[in-house]
Every structure is written in structure tokens, then in C-alpha cells.
Amino acid sequence: MQVLVIGATRGTGRLLVDRLLADGHRVRAGTRAPGPAEGLAAAGAEPVPADLEGPDEPLRDALRGAQAVVFCAGSGSGTGPDATLRVDLHGAVRSIDLAVQVGVERYVMLSSMAADDPRRGPAAITHYLAAKHAADRILATSGLAWTSVRPGGLTHELGSDHVEVGVPRLQRRGTIPRQDVAAVLAGCLVQPATVGRAFEVLSGPVPIGAALAGLADAPAAGHR
Ligand SMILES: NC(=O)c1ccc[n+]([C@@H]2O[C@H](COP(=O)([O-])OP(=O)(O)OC[C@H]3O[C@@H](n4cnc5c(N)ncnc54)[C@H](OP(=O)(O)O)[C@@H]3O)[C@@H](O)[C@H]2O)c1
């Protein structure tokens, strides 16, 4: 499958690139500066410009011909609410609109725990959770085959390939290694039970493949 990863240079997106390549996919790695492109190309991906704050055309070109897109970008906790609105909300919505325009079928959003109801999260990040909430809602009504993956706090630990998922939410907070989130995102692309679902995910006892397959038995709760 030809997959575009938006936000492929660092963090979860970078790990996802390696995971998708290992799984045999063809990967376009979205970047917004030339620097990281060399390493991504050396890894076997095709670096493509995909700046969520830039003009439409490069982003449209990056999406054209892709069968799936995975949104892993984020403005980061060190930036203010303005950047959150530009990247996590407006940038995400533009990528959804452009994906629809060019006929991409599948869209997997890396969202966040508590995006179903931003009041559940810490007050300091309500603006971020509200941005994620709005982007998820727009994705859910886009007509794309969508999934929203909502992890708790991301860590740099090695993954265990074991998680706990909750639809629409888990009854606890916690953390999960970025490596496991990357495996969940890759797993969504090949597990039809994840289409049309939003779910929270933390480290837990269930192998990732079984956890995603088990979503077939969860109530279809839409974006909430
Ligand atoms: N941190 C947490 O605990 C947590 C919890 C739940 C969900 N999340 C979500 O998980 C996702 C990944 O987080 P992470 O910490 O693994 O990633 P990260 O290390 O913060 O990397 C963010 C990525 O987004 C890219 N990016 C930033 N602004 C962009 C723009 N304008 N256009 C295109 N790409 C842009 C960055 O590219 P550059 O290298 O060019 O800057 C980078 O590749 C984010 O959506 C975040 O909101 C995070």
C-alpha cells in the first residue's frame, strides 16, 4: 500500500515510517524542511514536502496517489495555542479536505486521549484537546474510511507490542511508548475493524493485533 505519513521526521511519525517499510508498504515521508529528507530516503522512504502551514499544492501532490494517509504531526507542547490551531486543527482539516479532493480512501489520525471531551484533560491543554476533538469530528464526517487513535502520554521507551484499548474511552490514564503507537497506527491500515472507530490506547496486556481485531465487537460510537 502507498502510505503518506504527515509529520514523518520525528517522534511517532518517524517510527511509523520504519514500521511501515518493514511491513512492506511504500512510504511517502512528509517533511517541511530538507534536512531530515536524506535520512528518510536512506531508510527507504520517499521524502515529500508536506508542510501543514504552507500552500495547498505541495500537500495535494504528497497526497495524490496515496492509498492511505496517517497524520502524526503536532505543533508540540512548547508552542502556544496559535500554533496548535494552525497545525493540529487547521492543518489537519486541510489535509482531510485535500485527501478527499484527490481520492485518498483511508485516513488514520493520531489524536489524543480525552479528545472525545476536552474537559476530561488537564486545563493547561484544553486548547490542544479541543483542536484534536474538532479535527476528529471533521474527519468522522469526511466520507473517508477513518480511524482516530487516541493514546495517553507518549514515552520514548521500547515498545512491548501489548496494549489496552477502550471505545470510546478507557477508565484510566497512563502512558504508552511511541513505538507501540506506531505499531497500532500501522495495524489500523490492515485491520478493517478499526474503520469508523475512535479509541483510546495505553500500554496493557493485549497483543496489538488482537486488540485491534477486538474492536469489531465494540459498539460503533462514531467520533465520541
Ligand atoms: N506527547 C504526548 O504525550 C502525546 C499524547 C497524545 C497524542 N500526541 C500526539 O501524537 C502526535 C505525535 O507526537 P510526537 O510527540 O510523537 O511527535 P513530535 O516528536 O512532536 O513530532 C511532531 C512532528 O510533526 C511535524 N510538524 C510540526 N509542525 C508541522 C507542520 N506545520 N507541518 C507538517 N509537519 C509538522 C514535525 O516536523 P518537524 O521535524 O519539521 O518539526 C514532526 O515530524 C501529535 O499529533 C501529538 O499531538 C502526543
The ligand as a Tripos MOL2 file, in Angstrom:
@<TRIPOS>MOLECULE
LIG
   48    52     1     0     0
SMALL
NO_CHARGES

@<TRIPOS>ATOM
      1 N1          3.2620   13.9160   23.5240 N.am      1 LIG1
      2 C1          2.2520   13.2230   24.0010 C.2       1 LIG1
      3 O1          2.2590   12.7490   25.1470 O.2       1 LIG1
      4 C2          1.0520   12.9830   23.1070 C.ar      1 LIG1
      5 C3         -0.0500   12.3070   23.6430 C.ar      1 LIG1
      6 C4         -1.1210   12.0180   22.8060 C.ar      1 LIG1
      7 C5         -1.0740   12.3800   21.4610 C.ar      1 LIG1
      8 N2          0.0050   13.0480   20.9660 N.ar      1 LIG1
      9 C6          0.0230   13.3870   19.5350 C.3       1 LIG1
     10 O2          0.8760   12.4720   18.8730 O.3       1 LIG1
     11 C7          1.3910   13.0700   17.6890 C.3       1 LIG1
     12 C8          2.9070   12.8140   17.5720 C.3       1 LIG1
     13 O3          3.5550   13.3330   18.6950 O.3       1 LIG1
     14 P1          5.1380   13.0730   18.8710 P.3       1 LIG1
     15 O4          5.5000   13.7070   20.1740 O.co2     1 LIG1
     16 O5          5.4610   11.6590   18.6210 O.co2     1 LIG1
     17 O6          5.7340   13.9140   17.6480 O.3       1 LIG1
     18 P2          6.8460   15.0760   17.6810 P.3       1 LIG1
     19 O7          8.1450   14.4870   18.1070 O.co2     1 LIG1
     20 O8          6.3140   16.2640   18.4080 O.co2     1 LIG1
     21 O9          6.9480   15.4020   16.1220 O.3       1 LIG1
     22 C9          5.9850   16.2140   15.5260 C.3       1 LIG1
     23 C10         6.0560   16.0210   14.0270 C.3       1 LIG1
     24 O10         5.1280   16.9550   13.4530 O.3       1 LIG1
     25 C11         5.8190   17.6760   12.4450 C.3       1 LIG1
     26 N3          5.2650   19.0010   12.2630 N.ar      1 LIG1
     27 C12         5.2020   20.0350   13.1330 C.ar      1 LIG1
     28 N4          4.6330   21.1130   12.5600 N.ar      1 LIG1
     29 C13         4.3310   20.7480   11.2880 C.ar      1 LIG1
     30 C14         3.7540   21.4080   10.1890 C.ar      1 LIG1
     31 N5          3.4090   22.6930   10.2430 N.pl3     1 LIG1
     32 N6          3.5860   20.7230    9.0340 N.ar      1 LIG1
     33 C15         3.9560   19.4280    8.9360 C.ar      1 LIG1
     34 N7          4.5350   18.7380    9.9390 N.ar      1 LIG1
     35 C16         4.7250   19.3970   11.0950 C.ar      1 LIG1
     36 C17         7.2630   17.7500   12.9240 C.3       1 LIG1
     37 O11         8.1030   18.0690   11.8450 O.3       1 LIG1
     38 P3          9.4570   18.9600   12.0490 P.3       1 LIG1
     39 O12        10.5560   17.9810   12.3310 O.co2     1 LIG1
     40 O13         9.6200   19.6550   10.7360 O.co2     1 LIG1
     41 O14         9.2370   19.9000   13.1930 O.co2     1 LIG1
     42 C18         7.4240   16.3140   13.4330 C.3       1 LIG1
     43 O15         7.6810   15.4250   12.3690 O.3       1 LIG1
     44 C19         0.9800   14.5290   17.7170 C.3       1 LIG1
     45 O16        -0.1920   14.6880   16.9080 O.3       1 LIG1
     46 C20         0.6060   14.7370   19.1840 C.3       1 LIG1
     47 O17        -0.3630   15.7600   19.3010 O.3       1 LIG1
     48 C21         1.0630   13.3530   21.7600 C.ar      1 LIG1
@<TRIPOS>BOND
     1     1     2 1
     2     2     3 2
     3     2     4 1
     4     4     5 ar
     5     4    48 ar
     6     5     6 ar
     7     6     7 ar
     8     7     8 ar
     9     8     9 1
    10     8    48 ar
    11     9    10 1
    12     9    46 1
    13    10    11 1
    14    11    12 1
    15    11    44 1
    16    12    13 1
    17    13    14 1
    18    14    15 2
    19    14    16 1
    20    14    17 1
    21    17    18 1
    22    18    19 2
    23    18    20 1
    24    18    21 1
    25    21    22 1
    26    22    23 1
    27    23    24 1
    28    23    42 1
    29    24    25 1
    30    25    26 1
    31    25    36 1
    32    26    27 ar
    33    26    35 ar
    34    27    28 ar
    35    28    29 ar
    36    29    30 ar
    37    29    35 ar
    38    30    31 1
    39    30    32 ar
    40    32    33 ar
    41    33    34 ar
    42    34    35 ar
    43    36    37 1
    44    36    42 1
    45    37    38 1
    46    38    39 2
    47    38    40 1
    48    38    41 1
    49    42    43 1
    50    44    45 1
    51    44    46 1
    52    46    47 1
@<TRIPOS>SUBSTRUCTURE
     1 LIG1         1 GROUP 0 **** ****
